[in-house]
Amino acid sequence: MKNLSFVDKILFIINNLMAFSLVLSYFLPFFSPEKYEKIAIISLAVPLLIFANVAFALFWMIKFKKQFIVSILVLLIGFKYINSLYKIADETVEIDNSGVTIMNYNVRMFNLYQWIDDKTINSKIISFINTENPDILCLQEYHASEKKNIAYTYNYIKTNQDRSKIGQAIFSKYKIINSGSLNFEFSGNNAIFADIVIKKDTIRVYNIHLESLKINPLKENFGEKDSDHLRRRFEKAFKKQVAQTNLILEHQKQSPYKTIISGDFNNTQFSWVYREMKKGKKDAFEEHGSGFGKTFNYPFPLRIDYLLIDETIEINQFKTYNIKFSDHFPIMARMEL
């Protein structure tokens, strides 16, 4: 650092902090937030940490300074891990449309409380669903008022018992022979499942909505009075997510069928929650997605909605829809059983 100016020395200290935080994030998926909730928050900032280290590497390269090695080394060490942030599109191939399609979409109650200043949002969402016409449809923050407008032969819907009538829904063109609710404790969120018969096969589909972090980018401190309150809110949500994840995984162990986990995890692909949920499954985005796969309408790329499909099931197509009818973007995969 002897040959650096005072400003460059300060920048290099910041660079080291960004590099250390990124390295720390590599280990977070292996440790439950139940015990390490204070550092689990770093998993939400991984995209920013990656961008920061790329920027610092380029900055030092342009200045012909050897300090670029720090960020380059950190990025190379976690290349496979970082690669899940951005997916280069597959070469165009002919897709067999005979496969089964499954869509996941957090519809934010069909804009019930007019978050978006457009009174036709509910009808736009329904029109979009009917146009795309997925074989299996999983909706979070579903509101019962729209049931009559979603035309599927089979469905399982579980909403809150209070007057809000908000919850999860699974719609299917194929017969549902069994279904149920996991009923999360002390939470407005939930997970449901449906056993669906497709030709000679039966699969179990989970539609999950893990505890929300209540991120609102339009409010100062995301709606909290200060950063300390925000941190405690995140820590509390992470602990609830751990309990909810364990409940889902224990329930899944009892399934006699291949399983698919569809839903809004309210956490990133760099988290413990995602790593646990993905065991024995393929992430449809990682198989055939492209770009950042952003699923939450936020200034930087957050992928928090997933289609995790049993590793024995072939995935041949995936799409993220860039439509702003909710604070989430819908995703859909095509698969061969």
C-alpha positions as CSV (number, residue, x, y, z in Angstrom):
1,M,0.0,0.0,0.0
2,K,3.0,2.3,0.1
3,N,2.6,3.4,-3.5
4,L,-1.1,4.3,-3.0
5,S,-2.5,7.7,-2.5
6,F,-4.5,8.4,0.7
7,V,-7.8,8.1,-1.2
8,D,-6.7,4.8,-2.8
9,K,-5.7,3.4,0.6
10,I,-9.2,4.1,1.9
11,L,-10.7,2.5,-1.2
12,F,-8.5,-0.6,-0.7
13,I,-9.6,-0.9,2.9
14,I,-13.2,-0.9,1.6
15,N,-12.2,-3.3,-1.1
16,N,-10.9,-5.7,1.5
17,L,-14.1,-5.4,3.5
18,M,-16.2,-6.2,0.4
19,A,-13.9,-9.2,-0.4
20,F,-14.0,-10.6,3.1
21,S,-17.8,-10.3,3.3
22,L,-18.1,-12.1,-0.1
23,V,-15.9,-14.9,1.2
24,L,-17.9,-15.1,4.4
25,S,-21.1,-15.4,2.3
26,Y,-19.7,-18.6,0.6
27,F,-20.0,-20.4,3.9
28,L,-23.5,-19.1,5.0
29,P,-25.5,-21.8,3.2
30,F,-23.9,-24.4,5.5
31,F,-24.9,-22.7,8.8
32,S,-28.5,-22.4,10.0
33,P,-29.6,-18.8,10.6
34,E,-31.2,-20.1,13.8
35,K,-27.7,-19.9,15.4
36,Y,-26.0,-17.4,13.1
37,E,-28.9,-15.0,12.4
38,K,-26.7,-11.9,12.7
39,I,-24.5,-12.8,9.8
40,A,-27.3,-14.5,7.7
41,I,-28.3,-11.1,6.6
42,I,-25.2,-11.0,4.4
43,S,-26.9,-13.6,2.1
44,L,-29.3,-10.8,0.9
45,A,-26.4,-8.6,-0.1
46,V,-24.5,-11.1,-2.2
47,P,-25.4,-9.6,-5.6
48,L,-24.1,-6.2,-4.4
49,L,-20.9,-7.8,-3.0
50,I,-20.3,-9.5,-6.3
51,F,-20.8,-6.3,-8.3
52,A,-18.6,-4.4,-5.8
53,N,-15.7,-6.8,-6.2
54,V,-16.0,-6.8,-10.0
55,A,-15.9,-3.0,-9.9
56,F,-12.9,-2.9,-7.6
57,A,-11.0,-5.4,-9.8
58,L,-11.7,-3.3,-12.9
59,F,-10.7,-0.1,-11.0
60,W,-7.3,-1.4,-9.9
61,M,-6.7,-3.0,-13.4
62,I,-7.3,0.4,-15.1
63,K,-4.8,2.0,-12.6
64,F,-2.3,-0.8,-13.2
65,K,-2.3,-1.6,-9.5
66,K,-1.6,-5.1,-8.2
67,Q,-4.5,-4.7,-5.7
68,F,-6.8,-6.1,-8.3
69,I,-5.6,-9.5,-7.2
70,V,-7.7,-9.5,-4.0
71,S,-11.1,-9.2,-5.7
72,I,-10.1,-11.4,-8.7
73,L,-8.9,-14.2,-6.3
74,V,-12.1,-14.0,-4.2
75,L,-14.3,-14.1,-7.4
76,L,-12.4,-17.1,-8.8
77,I,-12.6,-19.0,-5.5
78,G,-16.4,-18.7,-5.6
79,F,-16.9,-18.9,-9.3
80,K,-19.3,-21.8,-9.2
81,Y,-21.2,-20.2,-6.4
82,I,-21.3,-16.8,-8.1
83,N,-22.3,-18.5,-11.4
84,S,-25.8,-19.0,-9.9
85,L,-26.3,-15.2,-10.0
86,Y,-26.3,-15.0,-13.8
87,K,-27.1,-17.7,-16.3
88,I,-26.0,-17.5,-19.9
89,A,-28.9,-18.5,-22.2
90,D,-28.8,-22.0,-23.7
91,E,-28.5,-22.3,-27.4
92,T,-31.9,-22.3,-29.1
93,V,-33.2,-25.9,-29.3
94,E,-36.5,-27.4,-30.5
95,I,-38.8,-27.8,-27.5
96,D,-41.2,-30.7,-27.4
97,N,-44.4,-29.0,-26.3
98,S,-45.8,-32.4,-25.0
99,G,-44.2,-31.8,-21.6
100,V,-45.9,-30.7,-18.4
101,T,-45.7,-27.0,-17.5
102,I,-45.7,-25.6,-14.0
103,M,-45.9,-22.0,-13.1
104,N,-45.2,-20.2,-9.8
105,Y,-46.5,-16.7,-9.1
106,N,-46.9,-14.5,-6.0
107,V,-49.9,-12.4,-7.1
108,R,-49.9,-10.1,-4.1
109,M,-53.7,-10.5,-3.6
110,F,-54.4,-9.5,-7.2
111,N,-53.6,-5.8,-6.2
112,L,-56.5,-5.9,-3.7
113,Y,-55.2,-2.8,-1.8
114,Q,-54.2,-0.9,-4.9
115,W,-50.4,-0.9,-4.4
116,I,-50.3,-0.4,-8.2
117,D,-52.4,2.5,-9.4
118,D,-54.3,0.4,-11.9
119,K,-57.8,-1.0,-11.2
120,T,-57.4,-3.6,-13.9
121,I,-54.4,-5.4,-12.4
122,N,-56.5,-8.3,-11.2
123,S,-58.0,-8.9,-14.7
124,K,-54.5,-8.6,-16.2
125,I,-53.1,-11.3,-14.0
126,I,-56.0,-13.6,-14.8
127,S,-55.6,-12.9,-18.5
128,F,-51.9,-13.6,-18.3
129,I,-52.5,-16.9,-16.5
130,N,-55.1,-18.0,-19.0
131,T,-52.9,-17.1,-21.9
132,E,-49.9,-19.0,-20.7
133,N,-52.2,-21.8,-19.6
134,P,-49.8,-23.8,-17.4
135,D,-50.8,-27.4,-16.5
136,I,-50.0,-26.8,-12.8
137,L,-50.3,-23.4,-11.2
138,C,-49.0,-22.4,-7.8
139,L,-50.1,-19.0,-6.4
140,Q,-48.9,-17.3,-3.2
141,E,-50.8,-14.4,-1.6
142,Y,-53.9,-15.7,-3.4
143,H,-57.2,-14.0,-2.7
144,A,-60.3,-16.1,-2.8
145,S,-62.3,-13.5,-4.7
146,E,-60.6,-14.6,-8.0
147,K,-61.3,-18.3,-7.8
148,K,-64.2,-18.1,-10.2
149,N,-62.0,-16.5,-12.9
150,I,-59.2,-19.2,-12.8
151,A,-60.7,-22.1,-14.8
152,Y,-59.0,-25.4,-13.8
153,T,-60.7,-28.7,-13.2
154,Y,-58.9,-29.4,-10.0
155,N,-57.6,-27.2,-7.2
156,Y,-56.6,-27.1,-3.6
157,I,-56.9,-23.7,-1.9
158,K,-56.0,-22.9,1.7
159,T,-56.7,-19.3,3.0
160,N,-56.6,-17.7,6.4
161,Q,-59.6,-18.3,8.5
162,D,-60.0,-14.6,9.2
163,R,-61.9,-12.2,6.9
164,S,-58.8,-11.5,4.7
165,K,-59.2,-14.9,2.8
166,I,-55.5,-14.8,1.8
167,G,-53.3,-17.8,1.3
168,Q,-51.9,-20.4,-1.2
169,A,-53.6,-22.1,-4.1
170,I,-52.6,-25.0,-6.4
171,F,-54.6,-25.4,-9.6
172,S,-54.2,-28.4,-11.9
173,K,-55.4,-29.8,-15.2
174,Y,-54.6,-33.2,-13.8
175,K,-56.4,-35.0,-11.0
176,I,-55.5,-34.2,-7.4
177,I,-55.9,-37.3,-5.3
178,N,-54.6,-35.9,-2.0
179,S,-53.9,-32.5,-0.6
180,G,-53.2,-30.7,2.7
181,S,-51.8,-27.8,4.6
182,L,-48.8,-27.6,6.9
183,N,-50.2,-24.7,8.9
184,F,-47.2,-22.6,9.9
185,E,-47.3,-21.5,13.6
186,F,-47.4,-17.8,14.5
187,S,-47.3,-16.8,10.8
188,G,-49.6,-15.4,8.2
189,N,-47.7,-17.5,5.6
190,N,-48.0,-21.2,4.9
191,A,-47.2,-24.2,2.8
192,I,-49.7,-26.5,1.1
193,F,-49.3,-29.7,-1.1
194,A,-51.1,-31.7,-3.7
195,D,-50.6,-35.2,-5.0
196,I,-51.2,-35.0,-8.7
197,V,-51.7,-37.9,-11.1
198,I,-50.1,-37.3,-14.5
199,K,-50.7,-40.3,-16.9
200,K,-49.1,-43.3,-15.1
201,D,-47.1,-41.1,-12.7
202,T,-48.0,-39.3,-9.4
203,I,-46.0,-36.3,-8.2
204,R,-46.3,-34.2,-5.0
205,V,-46.2,-30.5,-5.5
206,Y,-45.5,-28.2,-2.6
207,N,-46.6,-24.6,-2.8
208,I,-44.7,-22.7,-0.1
209,H,-44.5,-19.1,1.1
210,L,-41.9,-18.7,3.8
211,E,-41.8,-15.9,6.3
212,S,-41.6,-12.5,4.7
213,L,-38.8,-10.0,5.3
214,K,-41.3,-7.3,4.5
215,I,-38.8,-5.5,2.2
216,N,-40.3,-2.2,1.0
217,P,-37.7,-0.3,-1.1
218,L,-39.9,2.8,-1.2
219,K,-39.7,3.4,2.6
220,E,-36.7,4.6,4.6
221,N,-35.1,1.7,6.4
222,F,-37.6,-0.6,4.6
223,G,-40.4,0.6,6.9
224,E,-38.5,0.4,10.2
225,K,-37.6,3.4,12.5
226,D,-33.9,2.6,12.4
227,S,-31.3,0.1,11.2
228,D,-31.2,-1.8,14.5
229,H,-35.0,-2.4,14.4
230,L,-34.6,-3.5,10.8
231,R,-31.8,-6.0,11.7
232,R,-33.9,-7.5,14.5
233,R,-36.9,-7.9,12.1
234,F,-34.7,-9.7,9.6
235,E,-33.3,-12.0,12.3
236,K,-36.7,-12.9,13.6
237,A,-37.9,-13.7,10.1
238,F,-34.8,-15.8,9.4
239,K,-35.5,-17.9,12.5
240,K,-39.1,-18.5,11.4
241,Q,-37.9,-19.5,8.0
242,V,-35.7,-22.2,9.6
243,A,-38.6,-23.7,11.5
244,Q,-40.8,-23.6,8.4
245,T,-38.1,-25.1,6.2
246,N,-37.6,-28.0,8.7
247,L,-41.3,-28.6,8.9
248,I,-41.6,-28.8,5.0
249,L,-38.5,-31.1,4.8
250,E,-39.8,-33.5,7.5
251,H,-43.2,-33.6,5.8
252,Q,-41.5,-34.3,2.4
253,K,-39.7,-37.3,3.9
254,Q,-43.1,-39.0,4.2
255,S,-44.0,-38.5,0.6
256,P,-44.2,-41.7,-1.5
257,Y,-43.8,-39.7,-4.7
258,K,-41.3,-37.5,-6.5
259,T,-41.6,-34.0,-5.2
260,I,-41.5,-30.5,-6.6
261,I,-41.1,-27.4,-4.4
262,S,-42.6,-24.3,-5.9
263,G,-42.9,-21.0,-4.1
264,D,-41.7,-17.7,-2.7
265,F,-38.8,-18.4,-0.3
266,N,-38.3,-14.8,0.7
267,N,-34.6,-15.6,0.6
268,T,-31.9,-15.8,-2.0
269,Q,-30.1,-18.7,-3.7
270,F,-27.1,-17.9,-1.4
271,S,-29.0,-18.9,1.8
272,W,-29.2,-21.9,4.1
273,V,-32.9,-22.2,3.3
274,Y,-32.4,-22.5,-0.4
275,R,-29.5,-25.0,0.0
276,E,-31.7,-27.3,2.3
277,M,-34.7,-27.1,0.0
278,K,-32.7,-27.9,-3.1
279,K,-31.2,-31.2,-1.8
280,G,-32.3,-33.9,-4.2
281,K,-33.7,-31.4,-6.7
282,K,-32.7,-29.3,-9.7
283,D,-33.3,-25.6,-9.8
284,A,-35.2,-25.0,-13.0
285,F,-33.6,-21.6,-13.5
286,E,-30.1,-23.0,-13.2
287,E,-31.0,-25.7,-15.7
288,H,-32.5,-23.6,-18.5
289,G,-32.9,-20.0,-17.3
290,S,-31.1,-16.9,-18.6
291,G,-29.8,-13.6,-17.2
292,F,-30.2,-12.8,-13.5
293,G,-33.5,-14.6,-13.2
294,K,-34.8,-11.7,-11.0
295,T,-38.2,-12.6,-9.5
296,F,-38.7,-9.7,-7.1
297,N,-39.3,-6.1,-8.3
298,Y,-36.3,-4.5,-6.6
299,P,-33.5,-2.2,-7.7
300,F,-30.9,-5.0,-7.8
301,P,-31.4,-8.6,-8.9
302,L,-33.1,-10.7,-6.2
303,R,-34.1,-14.2,-7.1
304,I,-36.4,-15.4,-4.2
305,D,-39.0,-17.5,-6.1
306,Y,-38.1,-21.0,-7.3
307,L,-39.2,-24.1,-9.0
308,L,-37.1,-26.9,-7.5
309,I,-37.9,-30.2,-9.3
310,D,-37.0,-33.7,-8.4
311,E,-33.6,-34.6,-9.8
312,T,-35.0,-37.6,-11.7
313,I,-37.4,-35.4,-13.7
314,E,-36.1,-33.8,-16.9
315,I,-36.4,-30.1,-17.2
316,N,-36.3,-28.8,-20.8
317,Q,-37.5,-25.2,-20.5
318,F,-37.6,-22.3,-18.1
319,K,-38.9,-18.7,-18.3
320,T,-39.1,-15.7,-16.1
321,Y,-41.8,-13.2,-17.2
322,N,-40.9,-9.5,-16.9
323,I,-44.5,-8.3,-16.2
324,K,-45.2,-5.9,-13.4
325,F,-48.6,-6.9,-12.1
326,S,-47.3,-7.7,-8.7
327,D,-44.1,-7.1,-6.7
328,H,-43.0,-10.6,-7.9
329,F,-42.4,-11.9,-11.4
330,P,-44.0,-15.2,-12.5
331,I,-41.8,-18.2,-13.5
332,M,-42.6,-21.3,-15.5
333,A,-40.8,-24.6,-16.3
334,R,-41.6,-27.4,-18.8
335,M,-40.7,-30.9,-17.7
336,E,-40.8,-34.5,-18.8
337,L,-41.9,-37.1,-16.2
